[in-house]
Amino acid sequence: EPEVTQTPSHQVTQMGQEVILRCVPISNHLYFYWYRQILGQKVEFLVSFYNNEISEKSEIFDDQFSVERPDGSNFTLKIRSTKLEDSAMYFCALSPRDEAFFGQGTRLTVV
Amino acid sequence: AQKVTQAQTEISVVEKEDVTLDCVYETRDTTYYLFWYKQPPSGELVFLIRRNSFDEQNEISGRYSWNFQKSTSSFNFTITASQVVDSAVYFCALSEANSGYALNFGKGTSLLVTP
C-alpha cells in the first residue's frame, strides 16, 4: 500500500495561474521526491527534499517551481506561473532506500 | 546519455506466453538500487521490486522473475504465463548514491497481452 497520499488527484488550471500540489505521508519520513511524467513519456526526477531542505534538483526544476513542508507533515510542490507544457502527472515519492512507493499522482492540466 | 535503457518500446504477446522485458543500466557508483514499476492505464506507479547492487541473487515472485547481472549491467524482468491484466507500461529505474538516490527511469516498455 502506498505510504503517501497526493491531493488533488486531478487539477485543471489556466495558463499563468499558480498551483500547489500536496503530498501527505502516512508516517514520518525525512526524504521526499517529486517526479513529473508528461503524457506518454518517461517519469522524470524534479527535486529531492531532505530534512526540510532541497538536496538535489534537476534542470527541469527551474525558478517557477518551489517545494515546502509548511506544517511538518504535508509536503507541497508549487508552480508559480503555469505553462501549457507543465501539463503532466506529478508524483510524490518517499525515499527509495526505505520503501520505494509513489503516491497515486496528481494529473495537472494547463489550459 | 541514457542511464537506463529499455530497448523494447512495445511488446505484444498472446495470453499464456512468457515475455521478458529488458533493462540495461549505466553507473559508476558501487552502491545503487534497481527497480521495476508497473504503470497500468489508470496511471499510478505500482512498485514491483527493488534490488541493491550487492545482491545479485535472482528473485521469483509468483509469475514474475528478475535476472540481475552486474557483468552485463542488466536487470531483466520475465513474466511467465502472461495474462491480460499484465497489460501495462513497465518502467525500469536506477537509483544512485551520488545523485541522492533519485530514481532515473527508462523510457518504459508497453506490454500488450491479448486473449
Interface residues (C-beta under 8 A of the other chain):
Chain A: Y31 Y33 Y35 Q41 K42 V43 E44 F45 S48 Y50 S55 E56 S58 M89 F91 A93 S95 P96 R97 E99 A100 F101 F102 Q104 G105 R107
Chain B: Y33 F35 Y37 G43 E44 L45 F47 R50 F91 A93 S95 S99 G100 Y101 A102 L103 N104 F105 G106 K107 G108
